[in-house]
Amino acid sequence: MELGYRVIRPDDIGTQPLLLVQISLWRHAIWGVTDGEKAVGQAIDMARVCRAKGLRSVFHPLEYPLTGACATETRDVMRRLASAADLGIIIHDEGGTGDRRLTGAAAKQYEKQVREFSRLCHISIENSYNSGDITWFWNRFVAVASDRVSITLDIGHLELAGLDSAAFIRNLQPALVRRIQFAHLHHHDSNATRDIKDHRPLVPGCREIDALRHLLKRKPDVRVILELDSSAEGMKRSIALLETL
């Protein structure tokens, strides 16, 4: 296992003693971080800083769908990110009309975009839109793709979807386990009294840590990224918990 952390702002880089970072950027953000065109340029600059510091990095653009009305904008952003990418770009699964599976013209568009981008850099597809149906999605869009397309397994999103993340990993078909390159980790607390129930720091004995143990038995070389506030105390406690595995 290689452990890393999420960065959003330039000052986040170097806040933790880890050599792997995920540079996350948003198309729209109303909560006080840079977004849109400015965020793309900032992310590329952050990747250069990471390289200069000897850190490995992966981009994670959010709210940039590969299908629909935003597809052209996404294509332009992805090409720019790919030109500066180190370990690649993590994207999300997507759905079709009426919360159905991605099929027909939309599925062909998604597949075409993934194929095009994977020629430029490594592409990894994360479960976000519909974790309950993600094995179908990965079989449809990853298993048949080149080795430059992989899986990002978000364990916290499995719990958010009401799944037993440990059981999911134990039962995941071997062909998909082999395609996992990254794992996202954060705690989902359905009993939390605060509004934010997801992307919380890990706690001793939580199911996400148990699930990661099962994943490491099947895929010991996975890169694990903590998707938390990089400078908060919760990040430090979560890193300490994982370093005991």
C-alpha positions in Angstrom: 0.0 0.0 0.0 1.1 3.5 -0.8 -0.7 6.2 1.2 -1.6 9.6 0.0 -3.8 12.6 0.7 -6.1 15.0 -1.1 -5.0 18.6 -1.8 -7.3 21.4 -2.9 -5.3 24.6 -2.4 -1.6 25.2 -3.2 -0.8 25.6 0.5 -2.1 22.0 1.1 0.9 20.6 -0.6 3.4 19.3 1.9 1.1 19.4 4.9 1.5 15.7 5.4 4.6 13.5 5.4 3.4 11.5 2.4 4.8 11.2 -1.1 1.4 10.8 -2.9 -1.2 13.6 -3.4 -4.5 13.8 -5.2 -5.1 17.2 -6.7 -8.9 17.8 -6.6 -10.6 20.6 -8.6 -14.2 21.6 -9.1 -16.1 23.0 -12.1 -18.4 24.8 -9.7 -17.7 25.3 -6.0 -19.7 27.6 -3.7 -17.8 26.8 -0.5 -14.8 29.1 -0.8 -12.3 27.3 -3.0 -11.1 28.2 -6.5 -13.2 26.7 -9.3 -13.7 26.7 -13.0 -11.0 27.9 -15.4 -8.9 29.3 -12.6 -9.0 26.0 -10.8 -7.7 24.1 -13.9 -4.7 26.4 -14.1 -4.1 26.2 -10.4 -4.2 22.4 -10.5 -1.6 22.3 -13.3 0.6 24.6 -11.4 0.2 22.4 -8.3 1.2 19.3 -10.3 4.4 21.1 -11.3 5.1 22.0 -7.6 4.6 18.3 -6.6 7.0 17.2 -9.3 9.6 19.7 -8.1 9.2 18.4 -4.5 9.5 14.8 -5.6 5.8 14.0 -4.9 3.7 11.7 -7.1 0.3 13.2 -8.1 -3.0 12.4 -9.7 -5.7 14.8 -10.9 -9.3 14.4 -9.8 -11.7 16.9 -11.6 -15.2 16.9 -10.3 -18.4 17.9 -12.0 -16.9 17.4 -15.4 -19.1 14.9 -17.1 -18.0 13.1 -20.2 -21.5 13.0 -21.6 -24.2 15.5 -22.3 -24.1 19.3 -22.7 -20.8 19.7 -20.8 -18.9 17.1 -22.8 -17.0 19.6 -25.0 -15.9 21.7 -22.0 -14.8 18.5 -20.2 -12.8 17.4 -23.3 -10.9 20.6 -23.3 -10.2 20.5 -19.5 -9.1 16.8 -19.7 -6.7 17.4 -22.5 -5.0 20.3 -20.5 -4.8 18.2 -17.4 -3.5 15.2 -19.3 -0.6 17.3 -20.6 0.6 17.9 -17.1 -0.5 14.5 -15.5 1.9 12.3 -13.6 -0.1 9.2 -12.4 -3.2 10.2 -14.5 -6.7 11.4 -14.0 -9.5 10.0 -11.8 -13.0 10.5 -13.2 -16.5 9.4 -12.1 -19.0 6.8 -13.3 -22.1 8.4 -14.9 -25.7 7.5 -15.5 -28.3 7.9 -18.2 -31.7 9.5 -18.4 -34.0 9.0 -15.3 -31.2 7.6 -13.2 -30.8 4.6 -15.4 -27.7 2.9 -16.7 -25.6 4.7 -19.3 -26.7 3.2 -22.6 -27.1 4.0 -26.2 -25.5 7.2 -27.6 -24.4 8.4 -24.2 -22.6 5.2 -23.4 -20.8 5.4 -26.8 -19.8 9.0 -26.0 -18.5 8.1 -22.6 -16.5 5.1 -24.0 -15.1 7.3 -26.8 -14.0 10.0 -24.4 -12.3 7.5 -22.1 -10.5 5.9 -25.0 -9.3 9.3 -26.3 -8.1 10.5 -22.9 -6.4 7.2 -22.1 -4.2 7.7 -25.1 -2.9 10.9 -23.4 -2.5 9.7 -19.9 -3.8 7.0 -17.5 -7.5 7.2 -16.7 -9.1 5.7 -13.5 -12.9 5.4 -13.1 -14.3 5.9 -9.6 -17.6 4.7 -8.1 -19.6 7.9 -7.3 -22.8 8.2 -9.2 -24.2 4.7 -8.5 -22.1 2.5 -6.3 -24.9 0.0 -6.1 -24.5 -0.8 -9.8 -20.8 -0.1 -10.2 -19.6 -3.6 -11.0 -21.8 -3.4 -14.2 -20.2 -0.1 -15.0 -16.7 -1.2 -14.5 -17.3 -4.4 -16.6 -18.8 -2.2 -19.3 -16.2 0.5 -19.4 -13.0 -0.7 -17.7 -12.7 -4.5 -18.2 -12.9 -4.1 -22.0 -10.6 -1.1 -22.2 -6.8 -0.9 -22.5 -4.5 -1.3 -19.5 -4.3 2.5 -19.4 -7.8 2.5 -17.9 -8.2 1.4 -14.3 -10.5 1.4 -11.3 -10.6 3.8 -8.3 -12.5 2.1 -5.5 -14.1 4.6 -3.2 -14.8 2.7 0.0 -16.6 5.5 1.6 -19.0 5.8 -1.3 -19.9 2.1 -0.9 -20.9 2.8 2.7 -22.8 6.0 1.6 -24.8 3.8 -0.8 -25.8 1.5 2.0 -23.4 -1.3 1.1 -21.2 -3.4 3.3 -17.9 -2.3 1.9 -15.9 -5.3 3.3 -18.4 -7.8 1.8 -18.3 -5.9 -1.5 -14.5 -6.2 -1.7 -14.5 -9.8 -0.6 -17.0 -10.7 -3.4 -15.6 -8.4 -6.2 -14.6 -10.5 -9.2 -10.8 -11.1 -9.6 -10.6 -9.4 -13.0 -11.9 -6.2 -11.5 -9.7 -6.4 -8.5 -6.7 -6.6 -10.8 -7.7 -3.3 -12.4 -7.8 -1.3 -9.1 -5.1 1.3 -9.0 -6.4 3.7 -6.4 -8.7 3.5 -3.3 -10.4 6.5 -1.8 -10.9 6.4 2.0 -13.1 8.5 4.2 -15.6 7.7 6.9 -19.4 7.7 6.3 -21.2 8.2 9.6 -25.0 7.7 9.1 -25.5 8.6 12.8 -23.6 11.9 12.7 -25.5 14.8 14.3 -23.7 17.3 12.0 -25.1 18.0 8.4 -21.9 16.4 6.9 -22.1 12.7 7.3 -19.6 11.7 4.6 -15.9 12.5 4.0 -15.3 12.4 7.8 -12.1 11.3 9.4 -11.6 7.6 10.1 -12.2 6.2 13.5 -10.9 3.1 15.2 -12.9 0.0 14.2 -14.9 1.7 11.4 -16.0 -0.5 8.5 -13.9 1.5 6.0 -10.7 0.3 7.7 -11.9 -3.2 7.8 -12.8 -3.0 4.1 -9.3 -1.7 3.4 -7.8 -4.7 5.2 -9.7 -7.0 2.9 -8.7 -5.0 -0.2 -5.0 -5.1 0.8 -5.2 -8.9 1.1 -6.4 -9.0 -2.6 -4.5 -6.0 -4.0 -1.5 -5.2 -1.7 0.0 -2.6 -4.2 -3.0 -0.3 -4.2 -2.5 3.5 -3.8 -4.8 4.7 -1.0 -5.9 8.3 -0.9 -7.5 9.9 2.2 -10.1 12.3 0.9 -10.2 14.7 3.9 -9.2 18.2 4.8 -5.4 18.0 4.3 -4.4 20.2 7.2 -7.0 19.2 9.8 -6.3 17.1 12.9 -8.6 14.4 11.5 -6.3 13.8 8.6 -3.4 13.2 10.9 -5.4 10.8 13.1 -6.6 8.9 10.0 -3.0 8.6 8.7 -1.9 7.2 12.0 -4.7 4.6 12.0 -3.7 3.4 8.5 0.0 3.3 9.2 -0.7 0.5 11.7 -2.1 -1.8 9.0 
